[in-house]
Amino acid sequence: MADVILTDVRKSYGHVVAVENFNLAVKDHEFVVLVGPSGCGKSTTLRMIAGLEELSGGTIAIGGRVVNHLQPKDRDVAMVFQNYALYPHMSVRDNLAFGLRNRRVPDADIDAAIKRAARILSIEPLLDRRPRQLSGGQQQRVALGRCIVRNPKVFLFDEPLSNLDAQLRAQMRLELKELRQRVPTTSIFVTHDQVEAMTLGDRIVVMKDGLVLQVGTPLELYRKPANRFVAGFIGSPAMNFIDVRVTAEADHFVLTGAGIRFVLASTLFARLGPRVGHTVCIGVRPQHLRLGAPTGADQVGFKGPLMVSEQLGDEQNLAVRVGEQDLRIAGIDPDLNLAAGSEIEVSAAADSLHFFDAVAGEQL
Amino acid sequence: MSGTAIAQAEPPGFFAGLAPDGKRVLFTLATIAICFLFAFPVLWLVLTSLRPGSGVYYVHRGTEFTIDNFHEVLSQTIVLKALFNSFMISTVATVFSLGVTATSGYMLSRFTGAVPNAWFSTIYIFRCVPYVSWVLPLYFVTQRLGIFDTYWGLLLPHVAVHICFFSWIMKGFFDGIDPSMEYAAMIDGCSRWGAFWRVAMPAAIPGLTALAILCWLYTWNEFLFALILTSHETPILTVVMAQFVHELGMEWHLMSATAVLALGPALIVTLFGQKYVLRGLKV
């Protein structure tokens, strides 16, 4: 078991910078998720930790030891790949034993480790099969088993669930959480799926264009996103963003945009003071909007025609046209019949609003 | 009157106009015709090899058959020696070529940088050079090196040609193998070489088998290098066969018998290996 510390890690391919100024301290037994869109550098970072990519700058330390110049086999990490990367010419048993045999572990210990891993993952009946005879979910379990038997310092996961169908993915998410409780090991998990990040991670690292945008617990990221990108990336459906112009009147600010006008008390929203005369971006989560007009001064309202409704069974999501854009509203009673085109009024608590710089995107 | 529109009758297609099962019969006949086209020369060769010397020009009329031609060619030391040499050269060239093309193809598939690029350019250039233009320089080179008319003198040019032609095919095989497996092996305790040897190579076995068969057949059938780079010391079957055409005439019956003997191993390799070739080339 060990902590993983990345200091000023940098990776470039010629003039193309893949990862820049990456700093992160993963605590012992912590489960950290790197999340971001394709090409953001999250897999490259993971591969650098595994030793599959050379660093262009910075250091990586595992268990207090700098591993920059160590071969992957000497770093004592185990990795699960997106496509499982099982050895097709070996049985499941040999796949599990491969890493231990390479380390010249006695046969009796290998058998015991395989039995333990197979029991944890319920793959005992599959041990004599070849990988091609297994379903996607079973292959995934074997790939996890290959990590468990080694009992490494760190588990690395490179989008391990993305090849599974939606139902199996949800099931494997739960199994991964259970596995964590039974095999508590420092883990770094890469995904582009914010649901996986939110459900699995103790902490989440949001990346974009090779940079770390925010590091925090799932709730911190959801409630206090550092910038517009994180706010839009975390949460489903995605946060609504509206550009408005701020003007000051007596004891309040007036925010106006296409089809929008509401006021906010200047004592409660003093951070808008420096933005008077400028445009800011308001963010409001679909879950924080409710049907109906504002009922007090601590609420803001939006009005517009209903464009579409999405029936999910336990709830429905709406899209209401406000000005020139659609506002998504989640968690609406599924039995409510709303005709497309009908005028809808929605409101949100003023303190649930997020404010971002309209250009830089930073939270105000 | 109802205004029901009547669809314009389409003229029936060629196959629709045939009697029931006509399409199947037509395809069967076409298949038989194509098979016959390819099998006929082989059939004629076998028939000629079984005819006496006097009957080779009347293969379609004569009724006299004999296996004396086989006795005669097999009693000639040069034919036996050529059979052995051809077998040895084909097998050894295949082993050498696979050893080099596997590593060469792997490098082209997995690595980038100056060395792989230079290697890629080299084999590309050699591939572009017409095969026949290598023969005369190779004759002088083998003479100068003192390996003319020896195994080495024929093996090395064959291996060189195989490397140029088969490295690309091998690269394709390795391109089809997920490199994650090798990364997993490296994390599991293998070196880069160990990951290649213990994970990539076993996964490439269908491709390697296909290539081995193609290599072997290619060398077994090769004529031009064998003609120019060998002489009496190292007779090769394809050249010995051609030597039945001489100033006194053409001994078609003996040439055919030798050709049928040469056909045997090639046929066995082809029949044994066709499923591997098909599977390997699909990788």
Interface residues (C-beta under 8 A of the other chain):
Chain A: A50 G51 L52 Q71 P72 K73 R75 V77 A78 M79 F81 Q82 N83 A85 L86 Y87 P88 H89 F98 G99 N102 R103 R146 R150
Chain B: D178 S180 M181 Y183 A184 A185 M186 I187 D188 G189 C190 S191 G194 V199 P202 A203 I205
